[in-house]
Amino acid sequence: MLTMPAALRAAIIAHARADHPDEACGVIAGPAGSDRPERFIPMTNAERSPTFYRFDSMEQLRVWREMDERDEEPVVIYHSHTATEAYPSRTDIAYAMEPEAHYVLVSTRYCDEVEFRSFRIADGIVTEEEVRVAEDDPAGDRVPE
Amino acid sequence: MAIEVRIPTILRTYTDGAKSVEGSGDTLADVIADLDSRHGGLQERLVDDSGLRRFVNVYLNDEDVRFLGGLSAPVKDGDTITVLPAVAGGGL
């Protein structure tokens, strides 16, 4: 299961809508080992394509180093499909290289309907998981001090 | 001194879990061949018949090696090589 604050879900959808009809992509980083998405990092789609995405290689190096320095990892890797359903394509499965990440897919094919789904992709196997949205509390499920 | 090579999670099965390993050589191709002699199978994951695999990003210090000559990019002691799988996919 993926648990994420409502504001981050909204940020992913807003990015996907803004870049439509091209695919949008990005990362939500979180503390290593926490499984908690916290820091929204929209990425450039170097392909600028309605059917393909690829992180810009130099931007990826910078962002991955920054995560390393902050002891974070890519908890969520998201991208949009602009004409098809929010389900991993054969291309998505072939290039999925982060078995620990939640792969979030958004479809922008309908302007009045949101499709937002999350998957694990490991060794070519796709497993859908529940998405639980933590409303209004930016601290998520942390216990108040 | 040697050349530090930073290995992404997905390839650490070849390095007994190590995040970084050391290699030597005069070019990127040399270093990869040197690593493969101790971490068999790594070369196959990085290189194919046409050169560096398209969906593997390799950086020499702060630069993408594609801009430095790819496999023939010259390297020297003290350099850092970073390997990151490309993050890619798409609707078709």
gemmi code that builds the backbone of each chain (N, CA, C; Angstrom):
import gemmi

chains = {
    "A": [
        ("MET", (0.831, -1.198, 0.000), (0.000, 0.000, 0.000), (0.871, 1.256, 0.000)),
        ("LEU", (0.389, 2.245, -0.736), (1.067, 3.548, -0.745), (0.224, 4.540, 0.045)),
        ("THR", (0.848, 5.172, 1.039), (0.163, 6.226, 1.790), (0.830, 7.547, 1.459)),
        ("MET", (0.045, 8.521, 1.023), (0.639, 9.827, 0.699), (-0.302, 10.963, 1.084)),
        ("PRO", (0.288, 12.117, 1.463), (-0.522, 13.283, 1.785), (-1.312, 13.747, 0.560)),
        ("ALA", (-2.523, 14.275, 0.808), (-3.386, 14.741, -0.273), (-2.689, 15.803, -1.127)),
        ("ALA", (-1.877, 16.643, -0.489), (-1.229, 17.728, -1.228), (-0.258, 17.177, -2.284)),
        ("LEU", (0.402, 16.056, -1.978), (1.341, 15.480, -2.947), (0.587, 14.824, -4.098)),
        ("ARG", (-0.519, 14.178, -3.773), (-1.341, 13.595, -4.845), (-1.816, 14.706, -5.771)),
        ("ALA", (-2.247, 15.809, -5.191), (-2.724, 16.938, -5.997), (-1.597, 17.521, -6.843)),
        ("ALA", (-0.375, 17.544, -6.294), (0.770, 18.109, -7.024), (1.113, 17.248, -8.243)),
        ("ILE", (1.023, 15.934, -8.084), (1.289, 15.037, -9.222), (0.251, 15.261, -10.318)),
        ("ILE", (-1.017, 15.329, -9.913), (-2.086, 15.507, -10.901), (-1.941, 16.853, -11.613)),
        ("ALA", (-1.602, 17.883, -10.844), (-1.439, 19.216, -11.446), (-0.295, 19.218, -12.459)),
        ("HIS", (0.805, 18.533, -12.131), (1.930, 18.452, -13.068), (1.503, 17.717, -14.343)),
        ("ALA", (0.802, 16.616, -14.167), (0.356, 15.821, -15.328), (-0.567, 16.639, -16.221)),
        ("ARG", (-1.493, 17.381, -15.605), (-2.420, 18.213, -16.394), (-1.658, 19.326, -17.116)),
        ("ALA", (-0.686, 19.912, -16.429), (0.037, 21.052, -17.008), (0.845, 20.636, -18.235)),
        ("ASP", (1.406, 19.428, -18.205), (2.267, 18.996, -19.312), (1.497, 18.292, -20.429)),
        ("HIS", (0.239, 17.952, -20.181), (-0.579, 17.319, -21.203), (-0.577, 18.183, -22.471)),
        ("PRO", (-0.432, 17.671, -23.692), (-0.493, 16.254, -24.069), (0.834, 15.490, -23.964)),
        ("ASP", (1.900, 16.144, -23.504), (3.133, 15.378, -23.279), (3.046, 14.654, -21.943)),
        ("GLU", (3.820, 13.592, -21.808), (3.865, 12.874, -20.542), (4.675, 13.678, -19.527)),
        ("ALA", (4.197, 13.689, -18.296), (4.905, 14.337, -17.195), (5.533, 13.259, -16.326)),
        ("CYS", (6.625, 13.595, -15.631), (7.280, 12.596, -14.798), (7.983, 13.260, -13.626)),
        ("GLY", (8.241, 12.486, -12.597), (8.935, 13.031, -11.439), (9.069, 12.009, -10.331)),
        ("VAL", (9.521, 12.520, -9.191), (9.863, 11.684, -8.057), (9.263, 12.306, -6.802)),
        ("ILE", (8.875, 11.471, -5.846), (8.666, 11.978, -4.495), (9.657, 11.251, -3.602)),
        ("ALA", (10.552, 12.053, -3.031), (11.591, 11.490, -2.183), (11.089, 11.381, -0.753)),
        ("GLY", (11.685, 10.462, -0.021), (11.357, 10.321, 1.394), (12.559, 9.745, 2.119)),
        ("PRO", (12.562, 9.826, 3.455), (13.679, 9.279, 4.225), (13.923, 7.808, 3.867)),
        ("ALA", (15.189, 7.439, 3.702), (15.527, 6.065, 3.316), (14.912, 5.072, 4.297)),
        ("GLY", (14.265, 4.078, 3.759), (13.705, 3.015, 4.585), (12.364, 3.354, 5.221)),
        ("SER", (11.875, 4.589, 5.041), (10.644, 5.017, 5.723), (9.384, 4.646, 4.952)),
        ("ASP", (9.512, 4.504, 3.622), (8.363, 4.280, 2.741), (7.376, 5.446, 2.814)),
        ("ARG", (7.884, 6.642, 3.149), (7.041, 7.818, 3.354), (7.378, 8.890, 2.316)),
        ("PRO", (6.517, 9.090, 1.303), (6.801, 10.119, 0.298), (6.610, 11.510, 0.897)),
        ("GLU", (7.621, 12.377, 0.772), (7.542, 13.684, 1.432), (7.923, 14.844, 0.535)),
        ("ARG", (8.949, 14.663, -0.317), (9.492, 15.831, -1.039), (9.213, 15.677, -2.529)),
        ("PHE", (8.386, 16.588, -3.042), (7.922, 16.536, -4.435), (8.996, 17.099, -5.358)),
        ("ILE", (9.406, 16.313, -6.343), (10.448, 16.753, -7.273), (9.970, 16.493, -8.706)),
        ("PRO", (9.319, 17.504, -9.321), (8.931, 17.316, -10.724), (10.189, 17.274, -11.590)),
        ("MET", (10.221, 16.375, -12.555), (11.404, 16.231, -13.414), (11.048, 16.637, -14.844)),
        ("THR", (12.082, 17.017, -15.588), (11.910, 17.320, -17.006), (11.772, 16.018, -17.787)),
        ("ASN", (10.773, 15.939, -18.637), (10.712, 14.817, -19.575), (11.603, 15.173, -20.761)),
        ("ALA", (12.789, 14.579, -20.806), (13.765, 14.924, -21.849), (13.244, 14.581, -23.243)),
        ("GLU", (12.265, 13.675, -23.306), (11.720, 13.270, -24.610), (10.629, 14.237, -25.099)),
        ("ARG", (10.042, 14.995, -24.182), (8.913, 15.898, -24.514), (7.966, 15.242, -25.504)),
        ("SER", (7.433, 14.108, -25.089), (6.658, 13.273, -26.008), (5.321, 12.898, -25.389)),
        ("PRO", (4.288, 12.733, -26.205), (3.000, 12.254, -25.684), (2.978, 10.756, -25.420)),
        ("THR", (4.018, 10.040, -25.840), (4.006, 8.584, -25.686), (5.235, 8.028, -24.974)),
        ("PHE", (6.136, 8.899, -24.528), (7.354, 8.391, -23.916), (7.865, 9.405, -22.910)),
        ("TYR", (8.539, 8.893, -21.865), (9.213, 9.832, -20.967), (10.577, 9.271, -20.611)),
        ("ARG", (11.476, 10.175, -20.335), (12.781, 9.796, -19.808), (13.290, 10.975, -19.011)),
        ("PHE", (13.744, 10.715, -17.780), (14.325, 11.799, -16.983), (15.532, 12.347, -17.719)),
        ("ASP", (15.693, 13.660, -17.688), (16.895, 14.283, -18.221), (18.092, 13.763, -17.420)),
        ("SER", (19.130, 13.302, -18.107), (20.200, 12.568, -17.399), (20.965, 13.450, -16.418)),
        ("MET", (21.210, 14.699, -16.764), (21.964, 15.563, -15.848), (21.123, 15.964, -14.642)),
        ("GLU", (19.839, 16.203, -14.902), (18.943, 16.529, -13.788), (18.835, 15.323, -12.855)),
        ("GLN", (18.788, 14.136, -13.447), (18.693, 12.930, -12.616), (19.921, 12.781, -11.717)),
        ("LEU", (21.091, 13.045, -12.268), (22.320, 12.941, -11.454), (22.243, 13.909, -10.270)),
        ("ARG", (21.844, 15.137, -10.557), (21.772, 16.157, -9.505), (20.761, 15.752, -8.429)),
        ("VAL", (19.596, 15.295, -8.853), (18.543, 14.946, -7.895), (18.930, 13.697, -7.100)),
        ("TRP", (19.535, 12.716, -7.762), (19.928, 11.482, -7.058), (21.037, 11.765, -6.039)),
        ("ARG", (21.956, 12.652, -6.382), (23.005, 13.035, -5.422), (22.423, 13.746, -4.214)),
        ("GLU", (21.468, 14.637, -4.514), (20.833, 15.380, -3.436), (20.119, 14.415, -2.487)),
        ("MET", (19.441, 13.422, -3.050), (18.761, 12.433, -2.207), (19.789, 11.675, -1.360)),
        ("ASP", (20.910, 11.312, -1.982), (21.975, 10.624, -1.250), (22.444, 11.440, -0.059)),
        ("GLU", (22.683, 12.729, -0.318), (23.202, 13.608, 0.747), (22.202, 13.765, 1.884)),
        ("ARG", (20.919, 13.710, 1.544), (19.875, 13.887, 2.558), (19.410, 12.567, 3.134)),
        ("ASP", (20.086, 11.476, 2.739), (19.690, 10.138, 3.176), (18.224, 9.849, 2.819)),
        ("GLU", (17.903, 10.173, 1.560), (16.563, 9.911, 1.049), (16.636, 8.886, -0.073)),
        ("GLU", (15.473, 8.411, -0.473), (15.399, 7.549, -1.644), (14.147, 7.909, -2.442)),
        ("PRO", (14.082, 7.490, -3.707), (12.875, 7.772, -4.492), (11.755, 6.832, -4.052)),
        ("VAL", (10.891, 7.319, -3.166), (9.810, 6.476, -2.649), (8.752, 6.283, -3.730)),
        ("VAL", (8.476, 7.376, -4.464), (7.509, 7.313, -5.560), (8.186, 7.772, -6.845)),
        ("ILE", (7.969, 7.039, -7.927), (8.345, 7.506, -9.268), (7.036, 7.596, -10.045)),
        ("TYR", (6.715, 8.802, -10.504), (5.418, 8.947, -11.177), (5.588, 9.381, -12.620)),
        ("HIS", (4.605, 9.014, -13.442), (4.514, 9.600, -14.773), (3.079, 9.515, -15.258)),
        ("SER", (2.795, 10.237, -16.320), (1.432, 10.257, -16.830), (1.350, 9.521, -18.161)),
        ("HIS", (0.173, 8.966, -18.408), (-0.196, 8.502, -19.745), (-1.250, 9.481, -20.239)),
        ("THR", (-1.101, 9.917, -21.472), (-1.967, 11.008, -21.922), (-3.095, 10.538, -22.831)),
        ("ALA", (-3.046, 9.288, -23.278), (-4.123, 8.785, -24.146), (-4.580, 7.391, -23.744)),
        ("THR", (-3.909, 6.804, -22.754), (-4.228, 5.427, -22.370), (-4.441, 5.353, -20.861)),
        ("GLU", (-4.844, 4.182, -20.385), (-5.176, 4.049, -18.973), (-3.933, 4.153, -18.076)),
        ("ALA", (-4.189, 4.381, -16.799), (-3.109, 4.525, -15.816), (-2.663, 3.143, -15.361)),
        ("TYR", (-2.071, 2.418, -16.285), (-1.589, 1.066, -15.994), (-0.247, 0.905, -16.709)),
        ("PRO", (0.751, 0.263, -16.089), (2.079, 0.183, -16.711), (2.038, -0.468, -18.103)),
        ("SER", (2.625, 0.208, -19.066), (2.715, -0.329, -20.420), (3.872, -1.322, -20.483)),
        ("ARG", (3.994, -1.989, -21.611), (5.155, -2.885, -21.785), (6.461, -2.113, -21.658)),
        ("THR", (6.456, -0.879, -22.187), (7.661, -0.046, -22.075), (7.965, 0.262, -20.606)),
        ("ASP", (6.926, 0.627, -19.866), (7.126, 0.940, -18.443), (7.755, -0.246, -17.714)),
        ("ILE", (7.248, -1.431, -18.024), (7.716, -2.632, -17.324), (9.162, -2.935, -17.716)),
        ("ALA", (9.459, -2.787, -19.019), (10.805, -3.106, -19.503), (11.861, -2.198, -18.866)),
        ("TYR", (11.501, -0.932, -18.606), (12.510, 0.012, -18.108), (12.451, 0.246, -16.607)),
        ("ALA", (11.548, -0.442, -15.925), (11.430, -0.217, -14.474), (12.631, -0.808, -13.752)),
        ("MET", (13.422, 0.046, -13.127), (14.686, -0.395, -12.526), (14.751, -0.125, -11.028)),
        ("GLU", (13.638, 0.249, -10.427), (13.635, 0.542, -8.988), (12.592, -0.346, -8.306)),
        ("PRO", (12.990, -1.595, -7.978), (12.011, -2.530, -7.413), (11.425, -2.079, -6.076)),
        ("GLU", (12.121, -1.148, -5.386), (11.623, -0.696, -4.085), (10.656, 0.473, -4.202)),
        ("ALA", (10.542, 1.057, -5.402), (9.733, 2.269, -5.551), (8.266, 1.936, -5.796)),
        ("HIS", (7.417, 2.889, -5.438), (6.021, 2.843, -5.849), (5.934, 3.557, -7.196)),
        ("TYR", (5.506, 2.850, -8.214), (5.332, 3.476, -9.530), (3.902, 4.004, -9.628)),
        ("VAL", (3.777, 5.324, -9.598), (2.459, 5.948, -9.679), (2.186, 6.348, -11.125)),
        ("LEU", (1.022, 5.970, -11.608), (0.600, 6.374, -12.956), (-0.669, 7.194, -12.877)),
        ("VAL", (-0.670, 8.272, -13.647), (-1.833, 9.141, -13.756), (-2.220, 9.144, -15.230)),
        ("SER", (-3.502, 9.054, -15.499), (-3.926, 9.245, -16.887), (-4.643, 10.573, -17.025)),
        ("THR", (-4.256, 11.308, -18.077), (-4.899, 12.593, -18.358), (-5.772, 12.484, -19.607)),
        ("ARG", (-6.158, 11.244, -19.964), (-6.929, 11.097, -21.214), (-8.306, 11.743, -21.117)),
        ("TYR", (-8.892, 11.791, -19.898), (-10.177, 12.492, -19.726), (-9.939, 13.739, -18.887)),
        ("CYS", (-10.447, 14.889, -19.364), (-10.141, 16.119, -18.628), (-11.000, 16.272, -17.380)),
        ("ASP", (-12.080, 15.485, -17.282), (-12.959, 15.658, -16.119), (-12.898, 14.455, -15.170)),
        ("GLU", (-11.907, 13.606, -15.362), (-11.845, 12.398, -14.542), (-10.384, 12.100, -14.227)),
        ("VAL", (-10.121, 11.776, -12.966), (-8.737, 11.493, -12.570), (-8.533, 9.983, -12.424)),
        ("GLU", (-7.499, 9.480, -13.079), (-7.094, 8.092, -12.837), (-5.732, 8.158, -12.176)),
        ("PHE", (-5.631, 7.630, -10.967), (-4.404, 7.743, -10.176), (-4.194, 6.391, -9.503)),
        ("ARG", (-3.182, 5.653, -9.947), (-2.996, 4.290, -9.445), (-1.519, 4.053, -9.128)),
        ("SER", (-1.272, 3.088, -8.269), (0.110, 2.808, -7.858), (0.426, 1.326, -8.016)),
        ("PHE", (1.683, 1.069, -8.392), (2.120, -0.294, -8.700), (3.534, -0.534, -8.180)),
        ("ARG", (3.817, -1.787, -7.918), (5.196, -2.243, -7.780), (5.544, -2.924, -9.098)),
        ("ILE", (6.760, -2.665, -9.576), (7.209, -3.348, -10.789), (8.582, -3.945, -10.481)),
        ("ALA", (8.646, -5.262, -10.421), (9.914, -5.930, -10.109), (10.025, -7.187, -10.957)),
        ("ASP", (11.182, -7.364, -11.581), (11.436, -8.540, -12.425), (10.335, -8.758, -13.459)),
        ("GLY", (9.823, -7.658, -14.006), (8.821, -7.786, -15.052), (7.416, -8.074, -14.555)),
        ("ILE", (7.246, -8.131, -13.231), (5.932, -8.435, -12.661), (5.301, -7.152, -12.107)),
        ("VAL", (4.064, -6.895, -12.504), (3.331, -5.707, -12.048), (2.341, -6.109, -10.965)),
        ("THR", (2.389, -5.409, -9.832), (1.431, -5.659, -8.765), (0.785, -4.340, -8.378)),
        ("GLU", (-0.527, -4.236, -8.575), (-1.196, -3.001, -8.169), (-1.362, -2.982, -6.662)),
        ("GLU", (-1.342, -1.778, -6.088), (-1.506, -1.642, -4.646), (-2.505, -0.527, -4.354)),
        ("GLU", (-3.046, -0.563, -3.176), (-3.993, 0.464, -2.738), (-3.261, 1.781, -2.509)),
        ("VAL", (-3.933, 2.887, -2.823), (-3.389, 4.208, -2.497), (-4.249, 4.793, -1.394)),
        ("ARG", (-3.638, 5.091, -0.273), (-4.367, 5.723, 0.831), (-3.908, 7.171, 0.925)),
        ("VAL", (-4.861, 8.079, 0.855), (-4.537, 9.506, 0.896), (-4.766, 10.026, 2.305)),
        ("ALA", (-3.718, 10.613, 2.872), (-3.812, 11.185, 4.218), (-4.261, 12.631, 4.071)),
        ("GLU", (-5.514, 12.916, 4.419), (-6.099, 14.238, 4.178), (-5.549, 15.290, 5.131)),
        ("ASP", (-5.231, 16.435, 4.555), (-5.060, 17.679, 5.322), (-3.950, 17.700, 6.353)),
        ("ASP", (-3.321, 16.589, 6.626), (-2.290, 16.616, 7.666), (-0.928, 16.478, 7.007)),
        ("PRO", (-0.189, 17.593, 6.889), (1.086, 17.537, 6.180), (2.094, 16.621, 6.863)),
        ("ALA", (1.877, 16.341, 8.155), (2.818, 15.464, 8.861), (2.454, 13.999, 8.664)),
        ("GLY", (1.422, 13.732, 7.859), (1.058, 12.356, 7.582), (0.619, 11.643, 8.849)),
        ("ASP", (1.119, 10.435, 9.024), (0.640, 9.636, 10.152), (1.571, 9.721, 11.359)),
        ("ARG", (2.432, 10.731, 11.372), (3.358, 10.830, 12.503), (2.619, 11.188, 13.786)),
        ("VAL", (3.096, 10.665, 14.873), (2.460, 10.929, 16.169), (2.831, 12.341, 16.624)),
        ("PRO", (1.863, 13.151, 17.024), (2.183, 14.514, 17.484), (3.047, 14.466, 18.731)),
        ("GLU", (3.948, 15.448, 18.811), (4.837, 15.464, 19.979), (4.166, 16.140, 21.165)),
    ],
    "B": [
        ("MET", (45.827, 5.236, -5.497), (44.540, 5.801, -5.905), (43.922, 4.922, -6.981)),
        ("ALA", (42.637, 4.977, -7.024), (41.911, 4.208, -8.022), (40.697, 5.019, -8.441)),
        ("ILE", (39.863, 4.406, -9.233), (38.652, 5.069, -9.699), (37.473, 4.481, -8.947)),
        ("GLU", (36.717, 5.358, -8.302), (35.551, 4.907, -7.561), (34.363, 4.778, -8.518)),
        ("VAL", (33.678, 3.643, -8.430), (32.503, 3.440, -9.281), (31.296, 3.225, -8.377)),
        ("ARG", (30.343, 4.126, -8.496), (29.135, 4.055, -7.656), (28.067, 3.227, -8.365)),
        ("ILE", (27.573, 2.232, -7.639), (26.702, 1.207, -8.225), (25.262, 1.422, -7.747)),
        ("PRO", (24.288, 1.427, -8.661), (22.896, 1.607, -8.230), (22.337, 0.338, -7.585)),
        ("THR", (21.305, 0.510, -6.787), (20.704, -0.604, -6.044), (20.500, -1.842, -6.913)),
        ("ILE", (19.940, -1.629, -8.103), (19.539, -2.769, -8.933), (20.729, -3.618, -9.391)),
        ("LEU", (21.934, -3.037, -9.379), (23.115, -3.793, -9.830), (24.001, -4.264, -8.670)),
        ("ARG", (23.569, -4.027, -7.455), (24.416, -4.403, -6.315), (24.458, -5.900, -6.066)),
        ("THR", (23.590, -6.645, -6.761), (23.704, -8.099, -6.693), (25.045, -8.556, -7.261)),
        ("TYR", (25.626, -7.731, -8.128), (26.922, -8.091, -8.727), (28.095, -7.680, -7.843)),
        ("THR", (27.834, -6.843, -6.830), (28.934, -6.319, -6.017), (28.779, -6.724, -4.549)),
        ("ASP", (28.089, -7.828, -4.304), (27.823, -8.288, -2.931), (27.211, -7.185, -2.084)),
        ("GLY", (26.376, -6.377, -2.713), (25.670, -5.340, -1.968), (26.424, -4.023, -1.831)),
        ("ALA", (27.670, -3.974, -2.314), (28.464, -2.752, -2.133), (27.894, -1.598, -2.963)),
        ("LYS", (27.842, -0.411, -2.331), (27.357, 0.792, -3.013), (28.396, 1.340, -3.966)),
        ("SER", (29.651, 1.107, -3.649), (30.683, 1.551, -4.569), (31.839, 0.568, -4.559)),
        ("VAL", (32.490, 0.458, -5.707), (33.628, -0.451, -5.858), (34.749, 0.336, -6.534)),
        ("GLU", (35.945, -0.223, -6.530), (37.061, 0.474, -7.160), (37.519, -0.270, -8.399)),
        ("GLY", (37.916, 0.504, -9.388), (38.417, -0.098, -10.608), (39.611, 0.687, -11.108)),
        ("SER", (40.202, 0.191, -12.187), (41.328, 0.924, -12.765), (41.300, 0.777, -14.280)),
        ("GLY", (42.015, 1.674, -14.946), (42.075, 1.648, -16.397), (42.266, 3.048, -16.939)),
        ("ASP", (42.475, 3.122, -18.261), (42.698, 4.412, -18.904), (41.444, 4.978, -19.558)),
        ("THR", (40.485, 4.090, -19.818), (39.226, 4.544, -20.420), (38.074, 3.913, -19.649)),
        ("LEU", (36.878, 4.433, -19.893), (35.692, 3.856, -19.252), (35.581, 2.368, -19.587)),
        ("ALA", (35.841, 2.012, -20.851), (35.759, 0.602, -21.252), (36.721, -0.259, -20.435)),
        ("ASP", (37.934, 0.255, -20.200), (38.920, -0.483, -19.383), (38.396, -0.723, -17.979)),
        ("VAL", (37.826, 0.330, -17.401), (37.358, 0.226, -16.014), (36.230, -0.797, -15.924)),
        ("ILE", (35.322, -0.751, -16.884), (34.204, -1.705, -16.863), (34.724, -3.134, -17.019)),
        ("ALA", (35.700, -3.329, -17.904), (36.277, -4.674, -18.080), (36.986, -5.123, -16.801)),
        ("ASP", (37.678, -4.181, -16.158), (38.370, -4.491, -14.906), (37.361, -4.898, -13.831)),
        ("LEU", (36.256, -4.151, -13.727), (35.223, -4.500, -12.744), (34.642, -5.869, -13.038)),
        ("ASP", (34.430, -6.145, -14.327), (33.801, -7.403, -14.707), (34.661, -8.605, -14.322)),
        ("SER", (35.986, -8.387, -14.239), (36.874, -9.499, -13.867), (36.653, -9.895, -12.402)),
        ("ARG", (36.150, -8.967, -11.588), (35.868, -9.280, -10.179), (34.374, -9.404, -9.892)),
        ("HIS", (33.574, -8.740, -10.720), (32.123, -8.740, -10.512), (31.477, -9.206, -11.818)),
        ("GLY", (31.626, -10.491, -12.079), (31.223, -11.058, -13.362), (29.758, -10.786, -13.677)),
        ("GLY", (29.497, -10.335, -14.905), (28.131, -10.065, -15.336), (27.801, -8.587, -15.371)),
        ("LEU", (28.601, -7.790, -14.669), (28.329, -6.351, -14.613), (28.456, -5.706, -15.996)),
        ("GLN", (29.509, -6.117, -16.726), (29.738, -5.525, -18.045), (28.522, -5.709, -18.960)),
        ("GLU", (27.972, -6.923, -18.913), (26.812, -7.260, -19.739), (25.618, -6.345, -19.457)),
        ("ARG", (25.511, -5.882, -18.211), (24.392, -5.014, -17.839), (24.616, -3.569, -18.280)),
        ("LEU", (25.865, -3.229, -18.580), (26.177, -1.838, -18.918), (26.415, -1.625, -20.410)),
        ("VAL", (26.863, -2.680, -21.078), (27.354, -2.526, -22.449), (26.699, -3.563, -23.342)),
        ("ASP", (26.385, -3.153, -24.571), (25.987, -4.152, -25.578), (26.861, -3.949, -26.813)),
        ("ASP", (26.500, -4.612, -27.913), (27.359, -4.585, -29.096), (27.574, -3.176, -29.640)),
        ("SER", (26.600, -2.301, -29.393), (26.714, -0.958, -29.971), (27.348, 0.047, -29.012)),
        ("GLY", (27.707, -0.382, -27.823), (28.325, 0.548, -26.870), (27.578, 0.521, -25.554)),
        ("LEU", (27.550, 1.669, -24.869), (26.815, 1.731, -23.606), (25.338, 1.463, -23.876)),
        ("ARG", (24.726, 0.697, -22.998), (23.298, 0.437, -23.169), (22.525, 1.744, -23.101)),
        ("ARG", (21.479, 1.828, -23.909), (20.765, 3.083, -24.071), (20.099, 3.534, -22.776)),
        ("PHE", (19.648, 2.597, -21.949), (18.916, 2.989, -20.744), (19.745, 2.851, -19.476)),
        ("VAL", (21.045, 2.981, -19.639), (21.937, 3.091, -18.492), (22.642, 4.430, -18.626)),
        ("ASN", (22.572, 5.244, -17.581), (23.319, 6.501, -17.574), (24.630, 6.282, -16.834)),
        ("VAL", (25.731, 6.685, -17.468), (27.031, 6.610, -16.806), (27.622, 8.015, -16.793)),
        ("TYR", (28.062, 8.425, -15.616), (28.614, 9.772, -15.453), (30.071, 9.672, -15.023)),
        ("LEU", (30.899, 10.525, -15.598), (32.280, 10.647, -15.139), (32.349, 11.967, -14.377)),
        ("ASN", (32.592, 11.870, -13.082), (32.519, 13.034, -12.196), (31.154, 13.698, -12.379)),
        ("ASP", (31.088, 14.906, -12.966), (29.796, 15.593, -13.068), (29.222, 15.589, -14.473)),
        ("GLU", (29.756, 14.763, -15.359), (29.338, 14.836, -16.762), (28.823, 13.485, -17.246)),
        ("ASP", (27.805, 13.527, -18.082), (27.300, 12.321, -18.736), (28.364, 11.863, -19.734)),
        ("VAL", (28.805, 10.612, -19.640), (29.912, 10.169, -20.508), (29.542, 10.192, -21.992)),
        ("ARG", (28.239, 10.269, -22.284), (27.864, 10.364, -23.704), (28.448, 11.622, -24.343)),
        ("PHE", (28.696, 12.639, -23.507), (29.284, 13.875, -24.029), (30.815, 13.849, -23.965)),
        ("LEU", (31.365, 12.733, -23.517), (32.824, 12.658, -23.318), (33.445, 11.541, -24.139)),
        ("GLY", (32.665, 10.979, -25.058), (33.213, 9.919, -25.894), (32.732, 8.534, -25.532)),
        ("GLY", (31.763, 8.439, -24.627), (31.195, 7.129, -24.293), (32.239, 6.199, -23.713)),
        ("LEU", (32.280, 4.972, -24.206), (33.192, 3.965, -23.642), (34.651, 4.355, -23.779)),
        ("SER", (34.972, 5.196, -24.760), (36.385, 5.571, -24.928), (36.751, 6.801, -24.111)),
        ("ALA", (35.830, 7.293, -23.285), (36.141, 8.460, -22.443), (37.370, 8.166, -21.574)),
        ("PRO", (38.361, 9.058, -21.599), (39.550, 8.832, -20.780), (39.256, 9.050, -19.293)),
        ("VAL", (39.818, 8.195, -18.464), (39.633, 8.338, -17.010), (41.001, 8.331, -16.339)),
        ("LYS", (41.046, 8.860, -15.123), (42.307, 8.872, -14.376), (42.045, 8.600, -12.898)),
        ("ASP", (43.104, 8.235, -12.190), (42.961, 7.972, -10.762), (42.309, 9.158, -10.077)),
        ("GLY", (41.420, 8.848, -9.140), (40.736, 9.910, -8.407), (39.394, 10.287, -9.001)),
        ("ASP", (39.134, 9.847, -10.241), (37.830, 10.113, -10.845), (36.745, 9.277, -10.146)),
        ("THR", (35.523, 9.761, -10.272), (34.381, 8.999, -9.794), (33.449, 8.727, -10.960)),
        ("ILE", (33.094, 7.463, -11.116), (32.113, 7.073, -12.123), (30.826, 6.713, -11.407)),
        ("THR", (29.713, 7.254, -11.870), (28.410, 6.966, -11.266), (27.529, 6.287, -12.306)),
        ("VAL", (26.928, 5.183, -11.930), (26.007, 4.483, -12.823), (24.594, 4.664, -12.274)),
        ("LEU", (23.691, 5.128, -13.110), (22.273, 5.236, -12.719), (21.421, 4.660, -13.840)),
        ("PRO", (20.528, 3.758, -13.533), (19.610, 3.311, -14.581), (18.738, 4.491, -14.996)),
        ("ALA", (18.500, 4.644, -16.279), (17.610, 5.707, -16.748), (16.221, 5.449, -16.181)),
        ("VAL", (15.511, 6.519, -15.871), (14.115, 6.390, -15.473), (13.298, 6.752, -16.689)),
        ("ALA", (12.618, 5.767, -17.249), (11.976, 5.961, -18.547), (10.792, 5.022, -18.689)),
        ("GLY", (9.962, 5.310, -19.662), (8.810, 4.480, -19.943), (7.867, 5.262, -20.832)),
        ("GLY", (6.621, 4.865, -20.830), (5.669, 5.627, -21.625), (4.470, 4.832, -22.035)),
        ("GLY", (3.484, 5.542, -22.544), (2.168, 4.975, -22.785), (2.103, 3.954, -23.898)),
        ("LEU", (3.075, 3.936, -24.797), (2.999, 2.975, -25.905), (3.971, 1.827, -25.720)),
    ],
}
model = gemmi.Model(1)
for chain_id, residues in chains.items():
    chain = gemmi.Chain(chain_id)
    for i, (resn, *xyz) in enumerate(residues, 1):
        res = gemmi.Residue()
        res.name, res.seqid = resn, gemmi.SeqId(i, " ")
        for name, pos in zip(("N", "CA", "C"), xyz):
            atom = gemmi.Atom()
            atom.name, atom.element = name, gemmi.Element(name[0])
            atom.pos, atom.b_iso = gemmi.Position(*pos), 0.0
            res.add_atom(atom)
        chain.add_residue(res)
    model.add_chain(chain)
structure = gemmi.Structure()
structure.add_model(model)
structure.setup_entities()
